[in-house]
Amino acid sequence: MWQSMGELGLLIIVWAMCVTVAGSVFYYVEIDTNDEISSAVDGLWWAVVTMSTVGYGDITPQTFLGKSFATVFFYISMVFLALPLTIIVGAFSKQYDNRKTWSLAKGNKT
């Protein structure tokens, strides 16, 4: 797991960038028609809640463009949430293979 900290750190940085961009786009798309949006921070909050797939429902898109953007962003978020699993499983598999090789080198047949 510790060997994957670089990849996971990069993933967190990319996640923060996606939240910032998506929150800003959502804010500018919805600011004129949505009473739930009062500042750019509301857009960021919407992006965090949507990207984590929590979906509180306290801020929802009202316009067609906002709903379309939210749909695309949600599906991108689901793919993004699957990425850490591939990193963690890859690291686990690598460690398992290393232990198996080491065990065979010692003479164990497990």
ROFIVO-956506 format. One record per atom (N, C-alpha, C): atom name; x, y, z. Coordinates in steps of 0.001 Angstrom, whole numbers. Layout:
+------+---------+---------+---------+
! zanu !      c1 !      c2 !      c3 !
+------+---------+---------+---------+
!   CA !       X !       Y !       Z !
...
+------+---------+---------+---------+
% end
This chain:
+------+---------+---------+---------+
! zanu !      c1 !      c2 !      c3 !
+------+---------+---------+---------+
!    N !     828 !   -1206 !       0 !
!   CA !       0 !       0 !       0 !
!    C !     857 !    1249 !       0 !
!    N !    1916 !    1218 !     791 !
!   CA !    2767 !    2407 !     877 !
!    C !    3493 !    2672 !    -437 !
!    N !    3687 !    1632 !   -1235 !
!   CA !    4346 !    1811 !   -2515 !
!    C !    3454 !    2569 !   -3500 !
!    N !    2173 !    2628 !   -3226 !
!   CA !    1220 !    3288 !   -4121 !
!    C !     868 !    4703 !   -3684 !
!    N !    1559 !    5234 !   -2707 !
!   CA !    1210 !    6566 !   -2202 !
!    C !    1393 !    7647 !   -3266 !
!    N !    2368 !    7495 !   -4137 !
!   CA !    2558 !    8468 !   -5209 !
!    C !    1367 !    8510 !   -6148 !
!    N !     892 !    7340 !   -6538 !
!   CA !    -270 !    7261 !   -7433 !
!    C !   -1526 !    7786 !   -6747 !
!    N !   -1708 !    7425 !   -5484 !
!   CA !   -2890 !    7905 !   -4762 !
!    C !   -2828 !    9412 !   -4522 !
!    N !   -1629 !    9942 !   -4270 !
!   CA !   -1473 !   11394 !   -4124 !
!    C !   -1823 !   12123 !   -5410 !
!    N !   -1363 !   11583 !   -6532 !
!   CA !   -1710 !   12172 !   -7827 !
!    C !   -3208 !   12116 !   -8061 !
!    N !   -3826 !   11020 !   -7658 !
!   CA !   -5268 !   10878 !   -7809 !
!    C !   -6020 !   11933 !   -6996 !
!    N !   -5550 !   12224 !   -5803 !
!   CA !   -6182 !   13257 !   -4969 !
!    C !   -6033 !   14638 !   -5604 !
!    N !   -4862 !   14904 !   -6173 !
!   CA !   -4651 !   16195 !   -6839 !
!    C !   -5576 !   16329 !   -8046 !
!    N !   -5686 !   15275 !   -8845 !
!   CA !   -6579 !   15313 !  -10009 !
!    C !   -8025 !   15456 !   -9556 !
!    N !   -8393 !   14769 !   -8455 !
!   CA !   -9756 !   14894 !   -7916 !
!    C !  -10052 !   16344 !   -7527 !
!    N !   -9102 !   16988 !   -6846 !
!   CA !   -9297 !   18382 !   -6435 !
!    C !   -9437 !   19299 !   -7649 !
!    N !   -8662 !   19039 !   -8682 !
!   CA !   -8775 !   19843 !   -9902 !
!    C !  -10137 !   19639 !  -10567 !
!    N !  -10608 !   18398 !  -10613 !
!   CA !  -11922 !   18116 !  -11208 !
!    C !  -13036 !   18794 !  -10424 !
!    N !  -12948 !   18760 !   -9102 !
!   CA !  -13951 !   19408 !   -8257 !
!    C !  -13955 !   20915 !   -8510 !
!    N !  -12783 !   21500 !   -8594 !
!   CA !  -12692 !   22945 !   -8808 !
!    C !  -13263 !   23354 !  -10163 !
!    N !  -12889 !   22634 !  -11203 !
!   CA !  -13383 !   22962 !  -12545 !
!    C !  -14888 !   22721 !  -12639 !
!    N !  -15342 !   21555 !  -12182 !
!   CA !  -16768 !   21233 !  -12278 !
!    C !  -17616 !   22167 !  -11421 !
!    N !  -17135 !   22485 !  -10232 !
!   CA !  -17873 !   23413 !   -9373 !
!    C !  -17983 !   24790 !   -9990 !
!    N !  -16921 !   25242 !  -10620 !
!   CA !  -16944 !   26560 !  -11278 !
!    C !  -17885 !   26556 !  -12472 !
!    N !  -17817 !   25506 !  -13278 !
!   CA !  -18719 !   25417 !  -14436 !
!    C !  -20166 !   25368 !  -13965 !
!    N !  -20453 !   24566 !  -12962 !
!   CA !  -21814 !   24466 !  -12440 !
!    C !  -22294 !   25809 !  -11913 !
!    N !  -21434 !   26522 !  -11220 !
!   CA !  -21793 !   27838 !  -10689 !
!    C !  -22165 !   28790 !  -11819 !
!    N !  -21338 !   28857 !  -12853 !
!   CA !  -21607 !   29796 !  -13948 !
!    C !  -22802 !   29390 !  -14797 !
!    N !  -23095 !   28096 !  -14880 !
!   CA !  -24261 !   27648 !  -15637 !
!    C !  -25553 !   27931 !  -14874 !
!    N !  -25527 !   27802 !  -13559 !
!   CA !  -26742 !   27858 !  -12756 !
!    C !  -26961 !   29172 !  -11991 !
!    N !  -26013 !   30071 !  -11973 !
!   CA !  -26090 !   31245 !  -11097 !
!    C !  -27320 !   32119 !  -11367 !
!    N !  -27721 !   32269 !  -12601 !
!   CA !  -28825 !   33182 !  -12914 !
!    C !  -30200 !   32587 !  -12641 !
!    N !  -30321 !   31277 !  -12651 !
!   CA !  -31644 !   30660 !  -12532 !
!    C !  -31862 !   29837 !  -11270 !
!    N !  -30798 !   29534 !  -10558 !
!   CA !  -30910 !   28629 !   -9415 !
!    C !  -30785 !   29406 !   -8109 !
!    N !  -31841 !   29399 !   -7308 !
!   CA !  -31833 !   30115 !   -6030 !
!    C !  -30979 !   29414 !   -4973 !
!    N !  -30656 !   28134 !   -5202 !
!   CA !  -29843 !   27391 !   -4244 !
!    C !  -28360 !   27764 !   -4322 !
!    N !  -27973 !   28435 !   -5405 !
!   CA !  -26571 !   28817 !   -5625 !
!    C !  -26416 !   30296 !   -5284 !
!    N !  -25608 !   30575 !   -4257 !
!   CA !  -25379 !   31977 !   -3905 !
!    C !  -23916 !   32383 !   -4061 !
!    N !  -23009 !   31399 !   -4147 !
!   CA !  -21588 !   31713 !   -4320 !
!    C !  -20901 !   30541 !   -5026 !
!    N !  -19649 !   30784 !   -5418 !
!   CA !  -18882 !   29726 !   -6074 !
!    C !  -18630 !   28554 !   -5129 !
!    N !  -18620 !   28814 !   -3843 !
!   CA !  -18434 !   27739 !   -2865 !
!    C !  -19596 !   26745 !   -2939 !
!    N !  -20793 !   27231 !   -3221 !
!   CA !  -21930 !   26332 !   -3406 !
!    C !  -21705 !   25405 !   -4595 !
!    N !  -21114 !   25942 !   -5651 !
!   CA !  -20779 !   25116 !   -6806 !
!    C !  -19744 !   24060 !   -6456 !
!    N !  -18746 !   24440 !   -5652 !
!   CA !  -17741 !   23472 !   -5218 !
!    C !  -18365 !   22392 !   -4336 !
!    N !  -19260 !   22815 !   -3438 !
!   CA !  -19942 !   21848 !   -2582 !
!    C !  -20743 !   20852 !   -3424 !
!    N !  -21452 !   21369 !   -4430 !
!   CA !  -22205 !   20490 !   -5327 !
!    C !  -21268 !   19489 !   -6004 !
!    N !  -20105 !   19953 !   -6451 !
!   CA !  -19162 !   19077 !   -7141 !
!    C !  -18626 !   17991 !   -6205 !
!    N !  -18315 !   18350 !   -4968 !
!   CA !  -17815 !   17360 !   -4004 !
!    C !  -18889 !   16314 !   -3718 !
!    N !  -20097 !   16758 !   -3485 !
!   CA !  -21200 !   15835 !   -3173 !
!    C !  -21507 !   14945 !   -4378 !
!    N !  -21465 !   15511 !   -5569 !
!   CA !  -21756 !   14730 !   -6767 !
!    C !  -20627 !   13761 !   -7076 !
!    N !  -19393 !   14219 !   -6949 !
!   CA !  -18260 !   13366 !   -7295 !
!    C !  -18085 !   12223 !   -6299 !
!    N !  -18469 !   12438 !   -5070 !
!   CA !  -18378 !   11356 !   -4082 !
!    C !  -19607 !   10461 !   -4118 !
!    N !  -20545 !   10747 !   -4992 !
!   CA !  -21808 !   10029 !   -5186 !
!    C !  -22668 !    9988 !   -3931 !
!    N !  -22491 !   10960 !   -3043 !
!   CA !  -23336 !   11053 !   -1854 !
!    C !  -24710 !   11567 !   -2259 !
!    N !  -24754 !   12685 !   -2982 !
!   CA !  -25999 !   13210 !   -3508 !
!    C !  -26998 !   13642 !   -2467 !
!    N !  -26643 !   14611 !   -1628 !
!   CA !  -27558 !   15096 !    -596 !
!    C !  -28844 !   15657 !   -1166 !
!    N !  -28770 !   16305 !   -2308 !
!   CA !  -29954 !   16904 !   -2903 !
!    C !  -30227 !   18316 !   -2431 !
!    N !  -29312 !   18898 !   -1654 !
!   CA !  -29520 !   20269 !   -1188 !
!    C !  -29290 !   21283 !   -2298 !
!    N !  -28470 !   20948 !   -3277 !
!   CA !  -28250 !   21800 !   -4446 !
!    C !  -28472 !   20926 !   -5672 !
!    N !  -29451 !   21304 !   -6485 !
!   CA !  -29765 !   20530 !   -7681 !
!    C !  -29785 !   21448 !   -8892 !
!    N !  -29414 !   20945 !  -10048 !
!   CA !  -29463 !   21775 !  -11251 !
!    C !  -30902 !   22058 !  -11673 !
!    N !  -31129 !   23256 !  -12205 !
!   CA !  -32467 !   23665 !  -12633 !
!    C !  -32580 !   23785 !  -14148 !
!    N !  -31505 !   24154 !  -14810 !
!   CA !  -31539 !   24368 !  -16257 !
!    C !  -31214 !   23084 !  -17004 !
!    N !  -31581 !   23044 !  -18281 !
!   CA !  -31258 !   21883 !  -19111 !
!    C !  -29751 !   21706 !  -19219 !
!    N !  -29019 !   22796 !  -19410 !
!   CA !  -27566 !   22725 !  -19512 !
!    C !  -26956 !   22232 !  -18190 !
!    N !  -27487 !   22716 !  -17079 !
!   CA !  -27007 !   22278 !  -15775 !
!    C !  -27279 !   20807 !  -15529 !
!    N !  -28452 !   20339 !  -15903 !
!   CA !  -28797 !   18928 !  -15742 !
!    C !  -27937 !   18047 !  -16644 !
!    N !  -27699 !   18507 !  -17860 !
!   CA !  -26850 !   17750 !  -18781 !
!    C !  -25427 !   17658 !  -18248 !
!    N !  -24908 !   18795 !  -17784 !
!   CA !  -23558 !   18805 !  -17222 !
!    C !  -23481 !   17913 !  -15991 !
!    N !  -24483 !   17959 !  -15139 !
!   CA !  -24500 !   17134 !  -13925 !
!    C !  -24510 !   15651 !  -14270 !
!    N !  -25246 !   15267 !  -15297 !
!   CA !  -25299 !   13868 !  -15710 !
!    C !  -23938 !   13386 !  -16199 !
!    N !  -23309 !   14170 !  -17068 !
!   CA !  -21988 !   13803 !  -17581 !
!    C !  -20978 !   13757 !  -16441 !
!    N !  -21022 !   14749 !  -15573 !
!   CA !  -20079 !   14809 !  -14455 !
!    C !  -20261 !   13628 !  -13510 !
!    N !  -21494 !   13223 !  -13286 !
!   CA !  -21756 !   12075 !  -12414 !
!    C !  -21145 !   10802 !  -12980 !
!    N !  -21315 !   10567 !  -14275 !
!   CA !  -20753 !    9354 !  -14869 !
!    C !  -19227 !    9390 !  -14893 !
!    N !  -18646 !   10544 !  -15120 !
!   CA !  -17191 !   10679 !  -15037 !
!    C !  -16738 !   10384 !  -13607 !
!    N !  -17497 !   10843 !  -12636 !
!   CA !  -17165 !   10614 !  -11223 !
!    C !  -17185 !    9134 !  -10867 !
!    N !  -18140 !    8396 !  -11418 !
!   CA !  -18195 !    6958 !  -11135 !
!    C !  -16950 !    6256 !  -11664 !
!    N !  -16500 !    6641 !  -12834 !
!   CA !  -15272 !    6064 !  -13380 !
!    C !  -14089 !    6463 !  -12514 !
!    N !  -14087 !    7716 !  -12085 !
!   CA !  -12984 !    8214 !  -11269 !
!    C !  -12903 !    7482 !   -9925 !
!    N !  -14051 !    7134 !   -9356 !
!   CA !  -14054 !    6410 !   -8084 !
!    C !  -13527 !    4984 !   -8227 !
!    N !  -13590 !    4429 !   -9425 !
!   CA !  -13080 !    3075 !   -9646 !
!    C !  -11553 !    3056 !   -9744 !
!    N !  -10924 !    4173 !  -10050 !
!   CA !   -9474 !    4206 !  -10232 !
!    C !   -8681 !    3806 !   -8991 !
!    N !   -9028 !    4284 !   -7785 !
!   CA !   -8242 !    3855 !   -6625 !
!    C !   -8282 !    2347 !   -6400 !
!    N !   -9382 !    1714 !   -6742 !
!   CA !   -9470 !     269 !   -6570 !
!    C !   -8454 !    -447 !   -7449 !
!    N !   -8270 !      25 !   -8672 !
!   CA !   -7293 !    -619 !   -9544 !
!    C !   -5881 !    -428 !   -9019 !
!    N !   -5596 !     733 !   -8447 !
!   CA !   -4269 !     984 !   -7884 !
!    C !   -4033 !      88 !   -6672 !
!    N !   -5010 !       7 !   -5787 !
!   CA !   -4866 !    -790 !   -4568 !
!    C !   -4781 !   -2279 !   -4895 !
!    N !   -5630 !   -2760 !   -5791 !
!   CA !   -5593 !   -4174 !   -6160 !
!    C !   -4292 !   -4505 !   -6874 !
!    N !   -3803 !   -3596 !   -7720 !
!   CA !   -2530 !   -3811 !   -8388 !
!    C !   -1377 !   -3910 !   -7399 !
!    N !   -1373 !   -3037 !   -6393 !
!   CA !    -324 !   -3073 !   -5372 !
!    C !    -423 !   -4360 !   -4537 !
!    N !   -1645 !   -4773 !   -4211 !
!   CA !   -1840 !   -6003 !   -3456 !
!    C !   -1341 !   -7204 !   -4249 !
!    N !   -1679 !   -7255 !   -5525 !
!   CA !   -1251 !   -8359 !   -6375 !
!    C !     270 !   -8413 !   -6498 !
!    N !     882 !   -7250 !   -6619 !
!   CA !    2349 !   -7176 !   -6716 !
!    C !    2994 !   -7696 !   -5432 !
!    N !    2466 !   -7285 !   -4273 !
!   CA !    3004 !   -7758 !   -3004 !
!    C !    2786 !   -9258 !   -2829 !
!    N !    1642 !   -9740 !   -3257 !
!   CA !    1360 !  -11172 !   -3163 !
!    C !    2349 !  -11957 !   -4020 !
!    N !    2599 !  -11494 !   -5235 !
!   CA !    3563 !  -12173 !   -6099 !
!    C !    4966 !  -12141 !   -5502 !
!    N !    5344 !  -10994 !   -4905 !
!   CA !    6661 !  -10898 !   -4266 !
!    C !    6785 !  -11881 !   -3104 !
!    N !    5755 !  -11979 !   -2285 !
!   CA !    5791 !  -12912 !   -1148 !
!    C !    5810 !  -14361 !   -1630 !
!    N !    5068 !  -14627 !   -2680 !
!   CA !    5030 !  -15976 !   -3227 !
!    C !    6413 !  -16362 !   -3771 !
!    N !    7058 !  -15444 !   -4479 !
!   CA !    8397 !  -15692 !   -5004 !
!    C !    9384 !  -15888 !   -3864 !
!    N !    9277 !  -15056 !   -2842 !
!   CA !   10179 !  -15155 !   -1687 !
!    C !    9959 !  -16470 !    -953 !
!    N !    8697 !  -16866 !    -822 !
!   CA !    8381 !  -18115 !    -142 !
!    C !    8917 !  -19319 !    -920 !
!    N !    8793 !  -19296 !   -2237 !
!   CA !    9311 !  -20380 !   -3059 !
!    C !   10837 !  -20434 !   -3002 !
!    N !   11467 !  -19260 !   -2904 !
!   CA !   12925 !  -19207 !   -2805 !
!    C !   13403 !  -19813 !   -1491 !
!    N !   12598 !  -19695 !    -432 !
!   CA !   12960 !  -20280 !     866 !
!    C !   12711 !  -21779 !     895 !
!    N !   11938 !  -22286 !     -28 !
!   CA !   11666 !  -23713 !     -70 !
!    C !   10265 !  -24079 !     339 !
!    N !    9430 !  -23120 !     698 !
!   CA !    8037 !  -23409 !    1030 !
!    C !    7257 !  -23636 !    -246 !
!    N !    6262 !  -24480 !    -201 !
!   CA !    5475 !  -24785 !   -1397 !
!    C !    4052 !  -24261 !   -1274 !
!    N !    3882 !  -23038 !    -744 !
!   CA !    2534 !  -22482 !    -605 !
!    C !    2181 !  -21620 !   -1754 !
+------+---------+---------+---------+
% end
